[in-house]
Amino acid sequence: MTPKWRELADRLAEQIRSGELRPGQQLPHIRDLVEAGEGSKSTVHAAYKALETEGLVTSSRGHGTVVREQTPLKRLGIARYDKAKWRDSDEVAFIADRVASGRAYRRNEQTQTVGRVKASALVAEKLGVSPDSEVYARARLVKEGEQPTHTLTSYYRPDHVEGTRLVDPTPGPAGKGGGYKVLYDAGYEIDHMKENLFARVPTAEEAKLLQLPAGEPVMELHRTTYTADGTVVEFAIGVHAASRFAWEYDFKVPDSAQSKGDGA
């Protein structure tokens, strides 16, 4: 026989998938379902935990159990860094993702803390500074509404950003156009970048900060940003809730043989 908690979980799952229970909608309190005859407290709790493990709901203290947004955000590739977006307009990268996804946004959905820290071995290597030397760390937490989507910490050499808006701890993007516009105005126009991605199990702190359901992995991003002469002006580490993004890349397919022929 199917356990009662499984029957309840399946019934609620069907209501979520059919749209009867909508994203952002709170499920009934456990005590209400117990009083409605849906089972004991442990039965309802087990059903809710199953829905959380399956990625259909999130549970947090103070918010209860809420239906998750099932359509992931587009996380653009090359297009999110289009200079016209941040140099000539005010479409910083996380906003570019929202626009492409047809989703609403507010600038204050990105918060930040800024300060000098000792460079880790990885950060020192990427920025080309001595290990344990001080660098600026600009850490952001990005949310969609009340739900966190990812964290991103950018590291900069002090001689590149001292005195700029990038080291201003005011919450939100670093003024119109964000960080890349600040670098551009300081004489460091970005030219190319390298991104590395890998999936891993989140730490307990990350799971709490991103409000991750049990068993959900994160995608870690390493981004190195260069000027045309190869100077590294930013190294960033992002931690993304895996189910909240669909990574999208659109690029011209290279032909290295043709390039060699043109240069002969």
KAHU-V734766 format. One record per backbone hydrogen bond with DSSP energy under -0.5 kcal/mol. NH is the residue of the N-H (numbers start at 1). CO is the residue of the C=O. Records with the same first field share a line. If there is no record, write none. Layout:
NH: CO ; CO
//
This chain:
7: 3
8: 4
9: 5
10: 6
11: 7
12: 8
13: 9
14: 10
15: 11
16: 12
17: 13
18: 14
19: 15 ; 16
20: 15
21: 15
22: 20
24: 67
25: 22
27: 65
32: 29
33: 29
34: 30
35: 31
36: 32
37: 34
38: 33
44: 40
45: 41
46: 42
47: 43
48: 44
49: 45
50: 46
51: 47
52: 48
53: 49
54: 50
55: 52
56: 51
57: 51
58: 66
60: 64
63: 60
64: 60
66: 58 ; 64
67: 25
68: 56
72: 70
73: 244
75: 246
76: 74
77: 248
80: 77
81: 78
82: 79
85: 82
86: 82
87: 83
88: 83
91: 85
92: 90
95: 92
96: 92
97: 93
98: 94
99: 95
100: 96
101: 97
102: 98 ; 99
103: 98
109: 106
110: 107
111: 109 ; 141
113: 139
115: 137
117: 135
119: 133
124: 120
125: 121
126: 122
127: 123
128: 124
129: 124
132: 119
133: 130
135: 117
136: 156
137: 115
138: 154
139: 113 ; 137
140: 152
141: 111
142: 150
143: 109
144: 147
145: 143
146: 144
147: 144
148: 146
149: 142
150: 142
151: 239
152: 140
153: 237
154: 138 ; 152
155: 235
156: 136
160: 157
161: 157
162: 158
164: 161
167: 164
168: 165
169: 167
175: 173
178: 175
181: 177
182: 178
183: 179
184: 180
185: 181
186: 182
187: 184
188: 183
189: 187
191: 226
192: 226
194: 224
196: 222
198: 220
200: 218
202: 216
207: 203
208: 204
209: 205
210: 206
211: 208
212: 207
216: 213
218: 200
219: 240
220: 198 ; 218
221: 238
222: 196
223: 236
224: 194
225: 223 ; 234
226: 192
227: 231
228: 189
230: 227
233: 225 ; 231
234: 225
235: 155
236: 223
237: 153
238: 221
239: 151
240: 219
241: 149
242: 217
244: 241
245: 242
246: 73
248: 75
259: 255
260: 256
261: 257
262: 258
263: 259
264: 261
//
